[in-house]
Amino acid sequence: MQITSIRAINNEPAIQAQLNGEGTVLGFDFGEKRIGVSLGEHMLGIAHPLTTINAESNDDRFKQIAELVSEWKPAVLVVGLPLSLDGEEHAVTLLCKKFARRLDGRFSLPVVMIDERLSSVEAGSTLTEMGITGRKQKTMLDKVAAQHILQSYFDRIAQEIQIQENQMRENLHKGQHQ
């Protein structure tokens, strides 16, 4: 089933065709100091925290990302788009978009941006519920935020598939009663 509500930042047909809901996905929670990374599989639709990249320089950050891409061979990269609560862009939004464009340029994979409002708050709540607080929480927060971002992507795909299946059933039902 073709997923139409998810679009890569690169609109080339070959890139868009890769958004077929199959394969491994890496999710990113971009930050100026750290980048949280999560991992998931389209077939299962479940995201897991993977790691946090703490490198200072962009070269070191992208070296670590290249290692993850080489190891996990993702079909899609998902980047959380930081917006203010009212949906407005801010300084980090622009840096995040630049990061996403760099991923697109370096890896020639579909890069999808997903609204990440409140993902860090949700991640903090998840960790607190698990009894992880204070300094321990800080070391895990970014990768758990990336997990929430990637899970949002999977949930959006599942929702679209459900809508498409309902429309197909409805059309089939109409066809039988004409």
C-alpha distance (Angstrom), angle and dihedral (degrees) to the residues before:
residue distance angle dihedral
M1 . . .
Q2 3.80 . .
I3 3.80 114.8 .
T4 3.81 106.6 -140.1
S5 3.80 103.3 172.2
I6 3.82 93.0 62.6
R7 3.81 115.0 75.2
A8 3.79 129.2 -178.1
I9 3.80 117.6 -130.3
N10 3.82 87.6 -120.2
N11 3.82 107.0 66.5
E12 3.80 96.4 -162.3
P13 3.83 108.6 134.1
A14 3.82 92.4 -126.4
I15 3.82 90.7 55.7
Q16 3.82 93.8 44.0
A17 3.82 90.1 50.3
Q18 3.81 89.0 60.7
L19 3.82 89.5 64.1
N20 3.79 91.8 87.8
G21 3.79 99.7 128.7
E22 3.80 95.1 -104.8
G23 3.79 134.7 115.3
T24 3.77 139.2 20.4
V25 3.81 121.6 -36.7
L26 3.80 130.7 -157.2
G27 3.81 117.1 -154.0
F28 3.81 125.5 -157.8
D29 3.79 133.2 -157.0
F30 3.81 100.1 -163.9
G31 3.78 119.6 -149.4
E32 3.77 133.5 165.5
K33 3.82 90.8 -118.1
R34 3.80 104.1 24.8
I35 3.80 139.0 18.9
G36 3.78 118.3 -149.7
V37 3.80 115.4 -148.7
S38 3.79 129.2 -159.7
L39 3.78 134.2 -178.2
G40 3.77 133.7 -146.6
E41 3.77 144.5 155.4
H42 3.80 123.6 -126.0
M43 3.81 92.8 -138.6
L44 3.81 92.9 57.9
G45 3.81 97.1 32.8
I46 3.80 91.9 -148.1
A47 3.81 124.9 126.3
H48 3.80 124.7 -150.2
P49 3.83 130.0 -168.4
L50 3.81 109.9 -108.3
T51 3.81 114.1 173.7
T52 3.79 146.6 -41.3
I53 3.78 121.3 -117.9
N54 3.82 110.1 -142.9
A55 3.81 99.5 175.6
E56 3.81 119.0 137.6
S57 3.81 100.7 -149.7
N58 3.78 125.8 59.5
D59 3.81 89.5 -128.8
D60 3.80 90.7 58.1
R61 3.81 91.9 44.2
F62 3.79 92.8 51.7
K63 3.80 91.6 44.1
Q64 3.82 89.0 58.0
I65 3.81 91.3 44.5
A66 3.83 89.8 50.1
E67 3.81 88.6 53.7
L68 3.81 90.5 51.8
V69 3.82 91.8 47.3
S70 3.82 89.9 49.6
E71 3.80 92.6 48.0
W72 3.82 99.8 43.2
K73 3.85 100.2 28.6
P74 3.81 95.4 -148.6
A75 3.80 123.2 -157.7
V76 3.82 91.9 -152.8
L77 3.81 137.8 20.4
V78 3.82 117.2 -147.0
V79 3.80 120.4 -160.6
G80 3.79 124.1 -169.3
L81 3.80 111.9 -124.5
P82 3.81 109.7 -141.6
L83 3.79 112.3 -142.2
S84 3.78 131.9 164.9
L85 3.81 116.0 -102.5
D86 3.81 90.1 -96.1
G87 3.82 90.6 54.0
E88 3.79 96.9 -104.7
E89 3.79 122.9 140.7
H90 3.81 121.1 -119.0
A91 3.83 137.9 -179.6
V92 3.81 95.5 -71.8
T93 3.83 89.7 48.9
L94 3.80 89.7 61.7
L95 3.83 92.2 47.1
C96 3.79 89.9 48.9
K97 3.80 92.0 51.3
K98 3.80 88.7 50.9
F99 3.82 89.1 50.9
A100 3.84 90.0 51.1
R101 3.83 91.4 50.0
R102 3.82 89.2 50.8
L103 3.80 90.6 51.9
D104 3.80 88.9 50.6
G105 3.81 92.5 49.1
R106 3.80 96.1 45.8
F107 3.78 102.3 41.7
S108 3.84 106.5 27.3
L109 3.79 90.4 -138.5
P110 3.80 128.0 128.3
V111 3.81 108.7 -87.1
V112 3.80 114.6 -159.9
M113 3.80 124.0 -170.0
I114 3.81 117.9 -147.3
D115 3.82 126.3 -170.0
E116 3.80 105.6 -101.9
R117 3.79 101.2 -174.0
L118 3.79 109.5 152.4
S119 3.84 94.2 1.9
S120 3.82 91.3 126.5
V121 3.81 90.8 47.6
E122 3.82 90.0 49.9
A123 3.81 90.3 46.9
G124 3.81 90.7 51.7
S125 3.80 90.6 50.1
T126 3.81 91.4 48.8
L127 3.80 91.8 51.6
T128 3.81 92.8 45.4
E129 3.82 89.7 51.7
M130 3.81 87.4 53.4
G131 3.82 89.9 52.8
I132 3.81 94.1 -107.7
T133 3.80 111.2 134.8
G134 3.80 142.4 152.4
R135 3.80 119.1 10.0
K136 3.79 93.1 -4.9
Q137 3.80 88.9 57.7
K138 3.79 92.7 50.1
T139 3.81 92.1 58.2
M140 3.81 91.3 52.2
L141 3.80 101.9 36.0
D142 3.82 99.4 90.1
K143 3.80 96.9 49.4
V144 3.81 91.3 45.2
A145 3.83 89.2 49.6
A146 3.84 87.1 51.7
Q147 3.81 87.4 51.2
H148 3.83 90.4 54.8
I149 3.82 90.6 48.5
L150 3.80 92.6 50.6
Q151 3.80 91.8 44.6
S152 3.83 88.5 54.2
Y153 3.80 88.2 55.1
F154 3.82 91.8 50.6
D155 3.82 91.8 45.5
R156 3.81 90.7 51.8
I157 3.81 90.8 52.2
A158 3.81 91.6 47.6
Q159 3.80 90.3 50.0
E160 3.81 91.8 51.0
I161 3.81 92.1 48.2
Q162 3.82 89.8 50.6
I163 3.82 90.9 51.4
Q164 3.82 91.6 48.4
E165 3.81 92.1 48.6
N166 3.81 91.3 49.1
Q167 3.82 90.4 50.7
M168 3.81 91.0 49.4
R169 3.82 91.4 50.5
E170 3.80 90.7 47.1
N171 3.81 91.6 50.1
L172 3.81 91.1 46.9
H173 3.79 90.4 49.2
K174 3.84 91.6 49.6
G175 3.81 90.2 49.0
Q176 3.81 91.9 53.8
H177 3.82 92.9 51.9
Q178 3.77 99.7 49.8
